Amino acid sequence: MISQTAEYALRAIVYLAMNSGTAFTTQQISLTTKVPAAYLSKVLQSLVRAHLVQSQRGLGGGFVLTKPPEEISILAVLNAVDPIQRIRTCPLGLTAHGTTLCALHKRLDDATAIIEKTFADTTIAEILARPTASIPLCEFPTENCSKSCAS
């Protein structure tokens, strides 16, 4: 459904949201999120360009969120690295179809629109606030998992 790049970006954003206000290096984020550091570096730069993450140089530097998790949607993260592709014209290139999609491609685009809206309406804060038996990025749930995962 979403690309590996988008998955990696979401992991990084969730990690930073779980540890809001603290700057983390690419290597630190990489260890917990299990994203290869070299690839994560490129993903983080895309998030910086999208103004979702800020890079701080020097001692104590690293990456931090530019906004509270309540203001970052899943769709914003996806759009920063690998936007969802909607079907605007006939994927087969049939000139007679043009922008009038056949029933198949219209249905596929309608489903994509629902997913896109769901991602737009879901914030990172909501993801962290809706606990399940598994806590994002944590192998062993503890009372203070975000801090134990950060170390």
C-alpha positions as CSV (number, residue, x, y, z in Angstrom):
1,M,0.0,0.0,0.0
2,I,2.7,2.5,1.0
3,S,6.3,2.4,-0.1
4,Q,9.3,1.4,2.1
5,T,10.4,5.0,2.0
6,A,7.0,6.1,3.4
7,E,7.2,3.4,6.1
8,Y,10.7,4.6,7.1
9,A,9.5,8.2,7.3
10,L,6.6,7.3,9.5
11,R,8.9,5.3,11.8
12,A,11.2,8.3,12.1
13,I,8.3,10.8,12.8
14,V,6.7,8.5,15.3
15,Y,10.1,8.1,17.1
16,L,10.6,11.8,17.2
17,A,7.0,12.3,18.4
18,M,7.5,9.8,21.2
19,N,10.5,11.7,22.4
20,S,9.3,15.2,21.6
21,G,11.6,18.1,22.3
22,T,14.8,16.0,22.2
23,A,17.2,16.0,19.3
24,F,18.4,12.7,18.0
25,T,21.1,11.9,15.5
26,T,20.4,9.8,12.4
27,Q,22.3,6.9,14.0
28,Q,20.2,7.1,17.2
29,I,17.0,7.1,15.2
30,S,18.3,4.3,12.9
31,L,19.0,2.0,15.8
32,T,15.5,2.1,17.2
33,T,13.5,2.3,14.0
34,K,15.6,-0.4,12.3
35,V,16.0,1.8,9.2
36,P,19.5,1.7,7.5
37,A,21.3,4.9,8.6
38,A,22.3,5.9,5.1
39,Y,18.8,5.6,3.7
40,L,17.3,7.2,6.8
41,S,19.6,10.2,6.2
42,K,17.9,10.8,2.8
43,V,14.4,10.3,4.3
44,L,15.1,12.8,7.1
45,Q,16.3,15.4,4.5
46,S,13.0,15.0,2.7
47,L,11.2,15.6,6.0
48,V,13.4,18.7,6.6
49,R,12.5,20.0,3.1
50,A,8.8,19.5,4.0
51,H,9.2,21.4,7.2
52,L,8.1,18.5,9.4
53,V,11.6,18.0,10.9
54,Q,14.3,20.4,11.8
55,S,18.0,19.6,11.7
56,Q,20.2,21.1,14.4
57,R,24.0,21.1,14.0
58,G,26.7,20.9,16.7
59,L,26.9,19.4,20.1
60,G,23.5,18.1,21.2
61,G,22.3,18.5,17.7
62,G,20.2,16.1,15.6
63,F,16.6,16.0,14.4
64,V,13.5,17.3,16.1
65,L,9.9,17.8,15.0
66,T,9.0,21.3,13.8
67,K,5.4,21.0,15.0
68,P,3.6,19.2,17.7
69,P,2.4,15.6,16.8
70,E,-1.2,16.9,16.9
71,E,-0.4,19.0,13.9
72,I,1.3,16.3,11.7
73,S,-0.9,14.1,9.7
74,I,0.1,10.7,8.3
75,L,-0.7,12.2,4.8
76,A,1.8,15.1,5.4
77,V,4.5,12.6,6.1
78,L,3.7,10.5,3.1
79,N,3.5,13.6,0.9
80,A,7.0,14.6,2.0
81,V,8.6,11.4,0.8
82,D,6.3,9.5,-1.6
83,P,2.9,11.0,-2.3
84,I,-0.1,8.8,-2.9
85,Q,-0.7,8.5,-6.6
86,R,-4.3,9.2,-7.7
87,I,-5.6,8.1,-11.0
88,R,-6.3,11.3,-13.0
89,T,-6.3,9.9,-16.5
90,C,-6.6,6.5,-18.1
91,P,-3.6,4.4,-16.9
92,L,-3.7,2.6,-20.3
93,G,-3.3,5.8,-22.2
94,L,-6.5,5.2,-24.1
95,T,-7.2,8.6,-25.7
96,A,-10.9,8.0,-25.9
97,H,-11.0,7.7,-22.1
98,G,-8.9,10.7,-21.3
99,T,-9.9,12.0,-17.9
100,T,-13.2,10.0,-17.9
101,L,-12.1,6.9,-16.0
102,C,-13.6,3.5,-16.7
103,A,-15.5,1.8,-13.9
104,L,-12.5,-0.2,-12.8
105,H,-10.1,2.8,-12.6
106,K,-12.8,5.0,-11.1
107,R,-13.4,2.5,-8.3
108,L,-9.7,2.2,-7.7
109,D,-9.3,5.9,-7.5
110,D,-12.3,6.2,-5.2
111,A,-10.7,3.7,-2.8
112,T,-7.5,5.7,-3.0
113,A,-9.4,8.8,-2.1
114,I,-10.8,7.2,1.0
115,I,-7.3,6.1,2.1
116,E,-5.9,9.5,1.4
117,K,-8.7,11.2,3.5
118,T,-8.1,8.7,6.4
119,F,-4.4,9.5,6.3
120,A,-5.2,13.3,6.2
121,D,-7.5,13.0,9.2
122,T,-5.1,11.0,11.3
123,T,-2.4,12.7,13.3
124,I,0.7,11.3,14.7
125,A,-0.6,12.2,18.2
126,E,-3.6,10.0,17.5
127,I,-1.4,7.1,16.6
128,L,0.5,7.4,19.9
129,A,-2.7,8.0,21.9
130,R,-4.5,4.9,20.7
131,P,-2.7,2.1,22.6
132,T,-2.8,-1.5,21.4
133,A,-1.0,-4.5,22.7
134,S,2.0,-3.3,20.7
135,I,3.7,0.1,21.3
136,P,5.2,1.7,18.2
137,L,9.0,0.9,17.9
138,C,9.2,-0.9,21.2
139,E,10.1,-4.6,21.5
140,F,9.1,-4.9,25.1
141,P,6.3,-2.6,26.4
142,T,7.2,-0.9,29.7
143,E,5.6,1.9,31.6
144,N,8.0,4.4,30.1
145,C,8.7,2.8,26.7
146,S,9.4,6.0,24.8
147,K,12.3,6.7,27.1
148,S,13.6,3.2,27.2
149,C,13.4,3.0,23.4
150,A,15.3,6.3,23.1
151,S,18.3,5.0,25.0
